[in-house]
Amino acid sequence: MSTTEISKSRKITAWVIAGLLTALFSFSSAGKLFLHPEQMGQMHLENWRIIIGIGEVTSALLFLFPRTNIYGTLLLSAYMGGAIIIHMTSGLSILMPSVVLIHVWITGFLRNPELFKK
């Protein structure tokens, strides 16, 4: 096995986590766009909800597919960093966005171990 090959169990684990995260981000995006737009008003982002929702679902789709998952990992990391900042400045718990960000990076590592080598 070469240094860039990934084991079958690692691939399956990465796909499962990536699928779950993509579903989470897609549901969150749908909430911003269609279901509960008033929640964005609580954070004073109601004028940005469409741009944020489209960016979120686009990043999640880039994250899901193997050819673009590196870009999706970077975009979702930036997105979750912004979510952590918004939660901090709004007095909300940062636990959930932090846990999601950690899972994004774990999945990024599982799918692209060469990124973390010297």
N, C-alpha and C positions, 0 to 999 in steps of 0.2 A: 504494500500500500504506500503510495507517495505521500509527501507531507501535506499536500493540499486536498487529498481525498478525505471524505467524511464518512464515518460508519453509517450503516443503515439505521440503527437505532437512534443515532444522533440526528439524522435527517428527518426521521419520523417525529421525534420530539420537537424539533425546530418547526416543522410544518404544523403540528398541532398547536403549539404556542402562537405561531404567526397567524394561524386561522382564527384562534380565539381573540387575539389582539385586534385583528382586522375587523372582526364582528363587533367588538367593543367600540372601536373608533367609528365604524359605520353607524352603529346605533346612536352614539353620541352626536355624530354629525346630523343624522336624521332629526334628532331632538332639537338641535339648533336651527335647522332649516324649516322643519314642519310641525313638530309636536309641541315643544315648550319654549318658544322664542322668548317668553317673558323672563326666563332664568338668566338670559344674557343681560337683561335690563338690571338685574340685581347687582351685576358686576360692572355696570355702566359701559357695556359693550354692545348694546342693541343695534347701533349703527354699523357694526362690523360683523354681525352674526352670519351673514351670507358668505362673506369672504372667508371667515374663520371656518365655517362648515364645509365649504368647498375645498379649502386647503387641507382640512382634516381628512376628508374622505380620499382625496387625491394622494396624500402622503401614505394613508393606510393601504391603498391599492399598490403603490410603488413598493411598499414594505412587503406585501404578500408575494409578489412575483420574483423568481430567482434572479432574473437579469437586472432588476432595478432595486433589489432589496437593500443594497448599501445606501442608495439615495433615500429610500423610505426610512431607513434607520436614522439617518442624519436629520431628515425633516421631522420625524416624530420626536426625536430627542429635543430639537429646538422647540417644537410645539409644546411638549410636556414641560420644558424649562419655563416657557411663558405661562403655562397653566399654574406651575408652582408659584411663580411671582404674583400672578393675579390672586391666587388663594392666600398668599401671605399678606398682600396689601388689603384684601377684603376681610381679613380676620377669619378665614376658613381654614380647616385642617389641610395640611399638605401631605398627609399620609397616603391618600389614594393616588394622586398624580405621581408621587415619588415611587410607589410600588409599581405602577404602570411603566414608568420610565426605566426602572430596574429590569422589568421583564422585556422591554424593548431591547435593552443592551444585552441581556442574556441571550435572547433570540439572535441578535446580530452576531454575537460571538459563536453561537452554535452553527450558524449558517456560513460565517466568514471567519474561520479561525486564523487565516493568514493576515488579517488586519492587526492582530495583536502580537505578531512575531516581529523580532528585530529585523 
